[in-house]
């Protein structure tokens, strides 16, 4: 039997539809890109598996001066959570270094801001020499939740992979470890620790009438449940107001293209992006060809780079609608700025207290005021006894242990770091965990006496939400 012949009209219709799609893509690349996430390729990955000890990056690199009094507490938190930190040695910068940095720049830039800039540059230089593909850069005054590695990072990385689908797989069920946070050619910088991405400058206001639901829905984003996120009433007032405008459900985060990210407490970066930063976007030596006096702070330079890179799609199609302006550099850099994404709310936030910049300026009898975002959240921080937007963190030396006390460290690693139990006075033990505690609801024999009212959650592996 002869196969039925297709009518010419059907072929013409099919050709017209195909031509329309190709025309639409070519002339509306950005609009098409905005809607691509709906068709992201699903992953066959164990979403409830804890991340590795470097949180899915090549290394976790800390910006910290030699002998900083912040390092002991940071290292204890990392030990309890099971995170490997790398703290590159910082040189003792001289007056000559300060003066060279200021050449051609705004003379009002403070010494503290210069030290912070040099510190971040030093961490990026270490990363570039390491040969690694990605790194997470942390400032040494950050705090994080006890469920960072067991729950928060796996959920956030899954959201990232859904938007920046990995291109390499070791097998059907296993992503290449270097692409735990998605295809590294598809993004430049991930804001995981910040003091807010409110889609506009905070002095314009935060909340209804200042932001709109469409601010989020009109850009690439992924919304996901995270039971470790504090209740809405316990979030920083600005974060709560923003989430109300976006109509996000309780205990829900959003992973979205960065719009106006503030602060650089914790950001992940690729090799190409780090090179772009140290050479062009936030260099130590101001380019002689640049007519601008530059930014007065490192985090402002990053903000500008992200804003300059917003029009470049991430992932970036071959027909890039907003490429790097220099054709000779397009093989290295996809954008004139950086293709940035924000995790909102953040999973790293700086602990209450003076910043490194404020400490340096205080030594020179210069007073640095409290940043506006910190000022708004200060009262809530005191009432909660927790760092902003952190559910159960390490501020005030929570979960500390004496050097050499391996028994207590092992206990904290198991109960706090792996099981996510917030062993703080006044925090009640959830019923589900109470029932699993040998059916008795009583503390184990090795439970420290000062922690009579532990709290937390069931095993994180039982509570993952895709």
N, C-alpha and C positions, 0 to 999 in steps of 0.2 A: 504494500500500500504506500502511495506517495505521501510524504509529509505535507500537511496543509501549508499553503503559501501565505506569508504575511502580507497584508494589504499595504500598499504604498502609504496610505494615510496614517497607519499606525507607526510606520518607520519614520515618517516626517514628524509626528508628534514626539516620538522618543528622541529624535535628533534635536528638536527644538528645546525640549526639557533639559537635555544634557548641555546644550549651548548656553541656556539660561543660567544653569548652576555654575558653569565655568566663568561666565561673565560676572556673575554675582560675587564669586570668590575673588576674582582678580581686582574688581573695583570696590569691594567692601570687605577687605581682608580682616579689618579690625572688628566689624560687626559680626562676621562669621565666627571669628575666634572667640568672641564673647560667649557664644552659645555652644562651643565645642565640648565643654566639660560634660554635658548631658550624655555624650557618646563615649566617654572615657572607657578604655578597656579594663574590665575587672581583673583583679589580681587573685591568683591562687596562693595566698600567703596566710600563714597563721597569724591573724590579726591580734590575738590575745597573748602572743609570745612577748616576754619582756625584751627590750632592746639590748644590744651588746653594751659593753662597759664604756664605749665612747659614744653612746646614744645614736648609733647609726652613721656617724661621721668618721673621717679618718683619724681625727684627734679632737679632744676638748682642750683648748688652749686658753690659759688664764693670763690676763693682763694684770701684772702685779709687780711692784718694785721689790727689790731684794730686801728681806727683813721686815716686810709689811706685817703689822700685827693682825691683819685680817686673814692671813694664810692659815693659821692653826684651825680656826673655826671652819673655814672653807674645806680644808682637808678632812676634818672630822665628818662633816656632812657628806662629803664624797665617799668616805669609808663606809658610812652607814647605808648609803644608797647604792653603793657598788659601782662607782664611776671612776674611771682613770683620768686624772688631770695631768696636763703638761704645763709647767710654769717656766717659760724661757727666762733666762737671766737678763736683767735690764742693766745697761751701762749707767754709770753715774754721769748724767748730763750736766754740762758746764754752762757758764754764762755765754761762751762762744756759740754753743749749740742753740741757746735761746735766741741770741742775736741773729744768727744765720737763718733761723726759722722765720724771724720777723721781717726779714728783708723783702720788701715789695708788698708786705701784707698790712692789714689794719693794725696800727700801733696800739690799739686798745686791747688786743688779745692778751689775756692774762697768762702768767707763768703756769698756773695750775692747768689751764686749758692746753698749753703747749706740752706740758708733761703728759697729759692724757693722750694727746695726739701722737706724741713720740712713742708712748707705751703701746698703743694699738698698732702703730707702724712696725714696731719691734716684733710683735706677735705675728703680724702678717708676713714679715720677712722670714721668721722661723718656719712658718707654714710653707712658704714658697721654696725654701731650701729642703723641706722634708720629703718632697716627691709625692705627697699625698694628693688626692683629688679634691677632698673637702675638709673643712675644719669648722668647729664651733668655737667662736671667740667669746669668752666670758670676762666680765670685769670682776674683781676679787671681792666685791661687797654684795654679790647676788645671793638671793635666797631662793629656795625651790621647795616644792612639796615632796613629802616622803614617798609619794607614788609616782614621782617623775619618771623613773626608769621602768617600773612595772606596769604602768597604766597610761600616763599622759603622753609620753613620747610615742609608744606604739599607735595610739589613736591619732595623734597629730601627723605622724609619718604616713599612716594609711590615707588620711585626707590629702596629704601632699602627693602621694602616688596616684590618687584618683584624678588629680589635676595635671600632673606632670608625669604621665605614665612611663615607667622604666622601659628602656630599649634593649636591655640585656637581661637574660635569664640563665641561670645555671641549669635549671630543669623546669618542668611544668609547674612545680610547686615551690620553687625557690628563686627569689630575685637575686641578682648580683648584689653582694653586700654594699658595693660602692653606690648603688642606686636605691638604697633603703628609703631615701627621701625623694625619689623620683629621678628622672633622667637628668644627670648633672649638666647636660648641654642645653637644658630647657630653662634653667633658672640661674640667677647670679647670687642673690642674697635672700635669706629667710630671716625675718624678724621674729625670733622666739622669745626674746627678753627685751622689753621696752617699757616706757611709761605712758603708752597709749598711742593708738592710731585712730584719731577721731575724725579723719577725713577732711579736716580743715584745722587751721591754727586755733588753739584753745582760747585765745583772747577774743575770738569771734563768738564763743559760747559753745556749750555742749548740751544737746538734748533737743526736744521738740522745737521746731522753728529754726533750728541751726543745722540739723542733719535730717535726712529723710530716708525712708525705707528704700527708695530707688537708688540711693548712694551705694548700697550694697548689692541690690538685685541687678543693677545695670553693669556690674563688673564681674569677671570670673571669680567664683567663690565656691566653697564647700562648707556646709553646716554639719556639725556632728555632735553627738551627745558625749559628755565627759562627766561622770558622776563625782569626780574629785574636785570639780570647780565649786567654789562656795556658792551658797544661795544668792539670789539677786540682791537681796537687802544687805548682804555682806561684801558685795563687790565694791570697788572704789566708786564713789558717787558718779564720776564721769563715765566709767565703764557701764554702770547700771543704767544711766540715762541713755547712753548710746544703744545698748541692747534693747531697751524699751522701745526706742524709735524703730529699730530694725525688727521688732516683734519676734525676737529669738526666744525659744522656750527656755525654761529654767535649766541650769547646768548644761548649757550648750555653747560651744565655741564656733568661731568662723575662721576659715583659712581663706584669705583673699589677697588680691593684688594690693600692694601697699599704696596708700593715698597720701597720708601725712604722718608717718611714723616718727615718734619722738624717743630720744635716748638710745644708747647702744649697750644695754646691759648684757645682752646675749644675742649674737647673730651668727648664722651659718653662712659660709661663703665658699665658692668654688675657686679653683686655681686661677682660671682666667679672670674672674672678677677681682681677686686679690691683686693680681698683677695690674689690672686696670686702675685700681684704687691707688696703689703705691706709686705708679708712674704718671697717672693723669688726673684722676678725680679727687684724690686727697693726698698729694705728695708732700714730702717733707720740704723739699726745695721748690719754691714756687716757679713754674715755668716762665722763662724770660719773655716768651711770646704772649703770655696772658696779660690782658689789660685790667682784669678784675683784681681787687685787693683780696679776694678769697673770703672764706667763711671765718667766723670768729671761734668756731668750735668744730671738733672732729665729727660729732654726731650731726651737726648741721650740714657738713659736706656730704655725709651719707644720705641724709634726707634729700638734698638737692639732686644727688646722683639717681636716687630712686624716682624722683619726680621727672627727671629728664629721660628716664628709661621707661616710663609708664606706657607710652604709645607703642613701644616695641612689644609685640605679642610674646607671651611665654606660656607654652612652647612657641618657638618662632618658626613660621613657615618659610619655605625657600623663597617665596615672593614676599620678602620682608617689607612691610609698608613704612617702617621707620628705622632704617639701618644706621650703622655708624657712618658719620659724614665722610670719613677718609676711606676710600675704596681699598687702600693698601692694608688697612687694619680690620676689614670686615671678616677676614678669615679667623681673627682672634676674638673680636668683640662683636656681639650681635647688636649692640645698642650704643647710642652716644652716652647713655647713662648706665644704670643697672636695672635688670629685670628683677624687681623685689616682690616678695610675698610677706604678708603679716599673719601671724597666729594671734587671734583676738578672742579671748583675753590671753595675755602672755603666760608662759610657764616659768619665766625667770623675772624677778623684780629685785631692785636693790633694797637692802635692809634699811630700816629707818636709821637716820644719823647722817652726819656730814659726809659729803662725797670727797673723793681724793682731791678734786679741784678746790673744794672749800678748805680742806686741811692745809694744802699748800699755801693758799692765800692767807689763811689765818696766821701762819708763821711769818708773813710779811705785813701783819697788822691790817690786812684787807678783809673786810667783811663780805661774805657772799651769802645773799639771802636764800631762803628756802624756795625751790622752784614752785611755780604755781600749782602744778599737778600734785606735788607732795603736800603743799599747804592745804589743799582742799581735802585730802584724805587723811591728814594727820590725826584728827580726833578719832576717826574710825579705827585707825591702826592701834591706838592706845586702848580703845574699848575692846577690840577683838583680841589683842595680844598676838597678832599675826601680821606679817608683811602684807601689803596691799595685794589683793587678788590671789593670795596663797592660802590654801585650806589648812594645811598642817605643815609648817615649815621649821626651820632651824634657828630662827631669830632668838636672841637672848640665851643662846647656848643650849637650846633644847636638844636632848639626846646626846649630851656630851659624855665622854668617858675619859678616864685617866690613862696616860701613856702606859702601855704595858698591860692594861686590864683587858686581856684577850677574851675572857669569859663574858664581860659585859658587851664588848664590841660584837661578838658572835651572836649574842642574844638580840641586840639592837638590829643587826643585819637581817636576822631571820624575822623577827616580829614586826619591826618598823619598816625596814627596807623592802622585804619580800612580801609580807602579808599586808602591809599598809595600815598597821595599827597605830593610831595616834596616841601614844602613851603619855598624855599630859594630864595634869590634875584638873578634874572637872569635866573631862571629856568622857561621855558615857560609852560603854561597850555595846555595839549594836547587837540586837537579839540573835541575828543569824550567826555571829561569831560566838556569842555566849553559848548557843546550843552546840556548836562544834567543839567547844572546849571540854572534851570528855564527858559532855552531857551534864556537867556539874555547875557550870557558871562560875567556878572558883578559879582563882589565879593559880598558876603552876608554882611548884616549889622554888623555882629559880627566879620568880618574878620579883624585881626589886621592891622593897617596902614603900619607897616614896612614890611609886606609880600604882597606887591602889585603885585608880579609876581609869584604866586604859580605855582608849577608844580607837576607832578606825573602821575597818571594813572586812568583809570576807576576803578570801583569796582573790587577788585581782584577776586571775585567769577566769573566774566565774562571772565577772561583771563587765566584760568588754562589750562595747556596742559598736557595731559597724557603721 
